[in-house]
Amino acid sequence: MKINEAFLGLKHDDLSIKLCQLIEQDFPGQNERVFNSERCEFDCNFLGFLDQYYHLSQIIPEEYIVLDLGCYASSQGYFFRNHKQYIGVDLYDGQRYKFENTLNKIQDIGEAIEEYASNQTNIFVICNYTSHIMGNENNVNIRKTFGNIFNFYPTIRP
């Protein structure tokens, strides 16, 4: 079974529940470690905005490094376990999920852009629900620096 076949047809709430079950099955103890972390806002009913990550994991080539800017606790890294590497960047200093290819960094987004700027060919940048914390300068720099970007932040316009 491919990693993500278990998620086919699931909607947002069910994605979190299924992901939580699979993490517990494949990586026992990680849910408890992350959920018991001070200031953790996750539980099995909400592990983040997973829909986009699930679909991205299906289309990003596996030989790519996935650079997730604003990853929080990196539960979505589970979807990218077959990719070259999953790098989760966030200022959140609580416990994070860690899978075989995960590198979690407590780092400012601007610093991460500078650090990974030299590797533009096989890197895919994800900014999911983070535009409000990134600032205009970082948004501009990401677009100037990287060729493969997914930037999603819904807004409501009057």
C-alpha positions as CSV (number, residue, x, y, z in Angstrom):
1,M,0.0,0.0,0.0
2,K,1.3,3.5,-0.8
3,I,1.5,5.8,2.2
4,N,-1.4,7.9,1.1
5,E,-4.0,5.4,-0.2
6,A,-5.6,5.2,3.3
7,F,-6.7,8.9,2.9
8,L,-8.5,8.6,-0.5
9,G,-12.0,10.2,-0.3
10,L,-11.6,11.6,3.2
11,K,-12.6,15.1,4.1
12,H,-10.8,17.4,6.5
13,D,-12.0,16.2,9.9
14,D,-11.7,12.6,8.9
15,L,-8.2,13.2,7.5
16,S,-7.0,14.3,11.0
17,I,-8.6,11.3,12.7
18,K,-7.2,8.8,10.2
19,L,-3.7,10.5,10.3
20,C,-3.7,10.3,14.1
21,Q,-4.6,6.6,13.9
22,L,-1.9,5.8,11.3
23,I,0.8,7.8,13.2
24,E,0.0,5.9,16.4
25,Q,0.1,2.6,14.4
26,D,3.4,3.4,12.6
27,F,5.1,5.6,15.2
28,P,3.7,4.6,18.6
29,G,4.0,7.3,21.3
30,Q,4.4,10.3,19.0
31,N,0.9,11.6,19.3
32,E,1.1,11.5,23.1
33,R,4.6,13.2,23.1
34,V,3.3,16.0,20.8
35,F,-0.1,16.5,22.4
36,N,1.4,16.7,25.9
37,S,3.8,19.4,24.8
38,E,3.3,22.7,26.5
39,R,1.1,25.0,24.4
40,C,0.2,22.3,21.9
41,E,-3.1,23.1,20.1
42,F,-3.4,19.7,18.4
43,D,-5.4,16.6,19.1
44,C,-6.7,13.8,16.9
45,N,-9.7,15.9,15.8
46,F,-7.4,18.6,14.4
47,L,-3.8,18.0,13.2
48,G,-3.7,21.1,11.0
49,F,-5.0,22.0,7.6
50,L,-4.2,18.6,6.0
51,D,-6.2,18.6,2.8
52,Q,-3.7,20.6,0.8
53,Y,-0.8,18.6,2.1
54,Y,-2.4,15.3,1.2
55,H,-2.9,16.4,-2.4
56,L,0.5,18.0,-2.7
57,S,2.1,14.8,-1.5
58,Q,0.5,13.1,-4.5
59,I,1.9,15.5,-7.1
60,I,5.3,16.6,-5.8
61,P,8.0,14.3,-7.2
62,E,9.5,12.1,-4.5
63,E,13.1,13.1,-5.4
64,Y,12.2,16.6,-4.1
65,I,12.9,18.1,-0.7
66,V,9.7,19.5,0.7
67,L,10.3,22.8,2.6
68,D,7.3,23.6,4.7
69,L,7.4,27.1,6.0
70,G,5.1,27.5,9.0
71,C,4.7,23.8,9.8
72,Y,3.8,24.1,13.4
73,A,4.1,20.5,14.8
74,S,4.8,18.8,11.4
75,S,2.1,16.2,11.5
76,Q,1.7,16.7,7.7
77,G,5.3,15.4,7.3
78,Y,3.7,11.9,7.4
79,F,2.4,12.5,3.9
80,F,5.9,13.2,2.6
81,R,7.7,10.1,4.1
82,N,8.6,8.9,0.6
83,H,10.1,12.2,-0.5
84,K,13.8,12.9,-0.3
85,Q,13.4,15.0,2.8
86,Y,10.7,16.9,4.7
87,I,12.0,20.1,6.4
88,G,9.5,21.7,8.8
89,V,10.3,25.3,9.7
90,D,8.4,27.2,12.4
91,L,9.1,29.3,15.5
92,Y,7.0,26.8,17.5
93,D,9.3,25.3,20.1
94,G,7.1,22.5,21.3
95,Q,7.4,18.9,20.5
96,R,7.0,18.0,16.8
97,Y,6.3,14.9,14.8
98,K,9.4,13.2,13.4
99,F,9.4,10.7,10.6
100,E,12.2,8.9,8.8
101,N,13.1,11.8,6.6
102,T,12.0,14.7,8.8
103,L,14.2,17.7,9.8
104,N,12.4,20.1,12.1
105,K,13.8,23.5,12.6
106,I,13.0,26.3,15.0
107,Q,13.8,29.1,12.6
108,D,12.5,32.3,11.2
109,I,11.0,32.0,7.7
110,G,13.3,34.7,6.4
111,E,16.3,32.8,7.7
112,A,15.1,29.6,6.1
113,I,14.7,31.3,2.7
114,E,18.3,32.4,2.9
115,E,19.5,29.0,4.0
116,Y,17.8,27.0,1.2
117,A,18.2,29.6,-1.6
118,S,21.1,27.7,-3.2
119,N,19.0,24.6,-3.7
120,Q,16.4,25.7,-6.1
121,T,16.2,22.7,-8.5
122,N,14.9,19.9,-6.3
123,I,13.0,21.8,-3.6
124,F,9.3,22.5,-3.3
125,V,8.2,25.2,-0.9
126,I,4.9,25.0,0.9
127,C,3.3,28.0,2.7
128,N,-0.1,26.7,3.8
129,Y,-2.1,29.1,5.9
130,T,1.0,31.2,6.7
131,S,0.7,34.4,4.6
132,H,-0.5,36.3,7.7
133,I,2.7,35.5,9.6
134,M,5.2,35.6,6.8
135,G,5.1,39.3,6.0
136,N,5.2,40.9,2.6
137,E,9.0,40.8,2.3
138,N,9.2,37.0,2.9
139,N,6.4,36.4,0.4
140,V,8.3,38.4,-2.2
141,N,11.6,36.7,-1.5
142,I,10.0,33.2,-1.7
143,R,8.7,34.0,-5.2
144,K,12.0,35.5,-6.3
145,T,14.1,32.6,-4.9
146,F,12.2,29.4,-5.5
147,G,10.6,28.0,-8.7
148,N,8.3,25.5,-7.0
149,I,5.9,27.1,-4.5
150,F,2.5,26.4,-3.1
151,N,1.2,29.4,-1.2
152,F,-2.3,29.1,0.1
153,Y,-4.1,31.4,2.5
154,P,-7.8,32.0,2.0
155,T,-9.3,35.4,2.5
156,I,-12.8,36.7,2.5
157,R,-13.4,39.8,0.5
158,P,-16.3,42.1,1.0
